[in-house]
Amino acid sequence: MVAVMGVMASPGLVEASSATKLGLGSSFVSKGARLGSLTRSLSLGASRRLVPGSVSLAQGSSGGSNRLGVRNAVSTELFSKISDDDYAENFRPPHITDIFDVPARPSTFCAKTSLPLPEGRTSNPRWSTNLGKMFVHEDDRVLLKTIKYASPGSAGAECVDRDCNFQHQWVARAGPRSKIYFDPAEVKAAIVTCGGLCPGLNDVIRQIVLTLDCYGVEDIRGISNGYRGFFEENLHDIPLSRKIVQNIHLEGGSLLGVSRGGARTTDIVDSLEKKGINMLFVLGGNGTHAGALAIHNECHKRGKKVVVVGVPKTIDNDILLMDRTFGFDTAVEEAQKAINSAYIEATSAYNGVGIVKLMGRQSGFIAMHASLASGQVDVCLIPEVNFTLNGPEGLLQHIQYLLETKGRAVICVAEGAGQDLMASLSKDTDASGNPILGDIGVHLTKEVKNHFKNIGVPADVKYIDPTYMIRACRANASDRILCAVLGQNAVHAGFAGFTGITVGLANNHYVLLPIPEVIAYARNVDPNSRMWHRCLTSTGQPDFL
């Protein structure tokens, strides 16, 4: 049995070819998906870490006229020339008409009212036939990258070839279309939230329900506790309506509950068939999206007209190609309280050291942004940049220097940083396939205390871990706006017939992206990027190597 990020690929999906062993072999796997993402996001000197338990999406051709066959991969050589056509094909959002012969129909959505448009639109004088510029055109595209780097050596350069030639990477624009491919009266929609908690989950749930209601959908349900809700008998669906979700955004957490892993793709699709669900909205991170892709492929393998649309949820901000994901902005803002508390403790004590551990298993975006925003952090430690504790260039020596010169030190560390420094690392993984990390915060606190004890210098060390306080809080205003637009665009994408895709914010515009393009690996902080350089300028820290 093969685990796809917590969703088990069924025996029926495990076939001879590597493309289908993980339940991902379909025409909806983008051409050269993993390579495409690697090449598009190539930033010289940046570390690359595969998503724990993630699957390889670079697959061979299944050939022939099989419409479910895997597309041929592009060249796998670094700096290989990829044409604009190849990029366009990579980023083409899969559509149900790729497989099914489904006629389009006029959209029932109207931004000028909370009610669906009536049939014919002219049957009631209340309704105007002039809807203005409400719909996006099918051929609208967003440019993914806007900087033309002169050299691969430029800070944060992302080059597709050695000369850093500019490549136009156009992606589909999100938003309501004038034509839809589902009769709202026949839609049975479901929403599921997977993984850990994140500020904004209820906001997205609310906006999905409200937008479905605007289209005229009446059968909307929430799946309890993640993918488990599809098959565990003690978990029951939660009916959703405009009235039920009206005020859920005022609280943190998820109305539907969350869980990690614990499901098989076939069990989930069996449940979808049994319930008659034909529109599924999946809120989660890289692992959840890998599961959504497997569900999407299995549905179409069975010939089921089901659209699966993802909404990227990761407080770590580690999903590829996205400017940011919902919950991240709130996490950075809430982290300020912990950092400020550590700063006050450190400045109030004699030789005070404040240590704050923030979220970031593989990616240090929260720690980096929170450190830069606070202006109170002396050292920022992230998973992407190795450091040593001991020796003249080590972290402990620098903390000693800070106490001698400033009388205090404030350290912000991401949870995935310094894992190589802990002797007894667990090889176990959680239900989502993520490695179980050692507690770098506790380890660092112990090492700092021991260092100053050994040299006979008194030091008052305080350790703060606000992890669960941050992820359980309600979203801030910025994230609420992002959640609202993502939730609405997810519904627009579903009614427009797009499937196996996720919605997101890229280059300050809302876009539709094929799932394989965003789950090839986790997005990391580039140590050569301008943002990391800005953080170092703020903290004034050296390299601890």
C-alpha positions, 0 to 999 in steps of 0.5 A: 500500500502506498501512502500519498501524504496521509491518503492511502492509494487503493490496491486498484490504483497500484499498477505496473507503471510508476505513474499509476502506483501512487494514484496520480496517473492521469491526463491531469498530471501536468506535463513535466510538472515536477521539473517545471516547478523546479526550473521555474523556481530555481534560485541558485544556492537555495536549498530544496527539500522534498515534501515529506511523503510527497510523490514524484510527479515527473512521469512517463508517457502512457502513449496512444489515444488514452485520454487518461494517459500521462503527458510526456515529460520535458527535458530533465536537464538543469537549465534546459530550454523550455518553450512558452508552449510547454509552460502554457501546457503545464499551467493549463488548468484541467477541465471536466470537458477534457474527459466528459462531453458536458455542455456549457450553460449561462452562469447563475451567479451575479455579483449585484445580488446575494441571490442566483439569477433566474432562468432567462434573466429577463423573466423578472423586471428586478433583473437587468440583462446588463451585468457589466464587467462581472465575468473574467474571460476564459483567456485571461492570464496572469504573469507569474514572474515579473522580474527580469534578472540580469544574471544568475548571481543577482540576489534571489535570481530565479533563472530558466537558463544560464543567461537568465532570459526572461520566460513568460509564465502565464497562468489562468486568472481566477474568477466567475465565468459567464458559462458554467458546467453544472446545474446548481439544482443538481449540485451536491457540494462538500467541504473538508478541512484537513491537517492542522488548525490555521487562522482563517479556516472558518472564513474560507468555509463561510465564503464557499457556502455563501458563494454556492448559495449565490449560484443557487446550490441548496445541498451543501455539507461539511465533512467532519474531521478531515478525510476521516469523515468520509468513512468513519461511521461515528462521524456525520456530515454537517449541513451547511447554509447561509444562516449556519455559517453567517458568524463562524468567522468570528471564531478560530478553529474549524467548524468542521474539525480537522484531522491528519491522514487516516484514509484510502483514496478508494474509501473516499471516492466510494463515499463521494459516490454514495453521498452523490457529491459532485463538487468537493472543496478541499482545504489543506496544505501540500499533503492534503492537496496530494490527497485531493489530486489522488481523489480527483484522478480516481473520480475520473478513472471511474467516469464520475463527473466530480470537480475537486478544487483545493484551497491552499491552507498552510500557516508556514506559507510553504506552498509553491508559486503562492505569494502567501497562503491564508493564516500566515499573515495572522501568524506573523502578527500574533508572533509579535506578542511572543517576541515582545514578551521575550524582549521584555523578559530579556531586557528586564533581567540581568543578562537576560536571554529570550528564546521564542520558537515559532512554526516552520517545519521545513520553511522559515517564513514565519520566523523570518517575517516575524523577526523582521517585523518586530525589530527586537530579534538579535538572532533568527534561525530557520531550517534553510540555514545551518548553524553551529552552537559551539566554537568561536563562530558558533551561536553560543559565542555570539549570544555571549557577545550580545550579553557583553555588549547589549546586556540581553539577547532575543532569539527567534527560532523556527521549529524545523531549525537545527534538527541536525544538532540534536543527538536522538532524532526520531525517525517516526512520522506523523499521520501526514507523513511529516517527520516528528521533529526534535524540540529545538526550542527546549534543546537551545534553551538547555544549551544556552543555560549550560554554556553560561553555567560552564563559564561561570556567567549568570544568565536568565534564560526564558523560553516561550512557545506560542505555537498552539495559541497562534494557530487557534486564533481567528484570522486578522483583517488581511487574512480574512480578505484573502480567505474571502477571495479564495473561498469565492474563487474556489466556487467560481472554479468549480462551476466553471468546470475546473478540477484538480486545481487549487486557487491562490494569490500569485504576483498579487493576482488570484489565479488557478493552478494545477495541483501538481505544480504546487506540490512538487516540493515544499517552498523554502526561504532562499538564503540568497533572497533579498528578504532573508538579507533584509532580515539579517540586516535587521538582526545583525547576526553573523553566519554561525558556521 
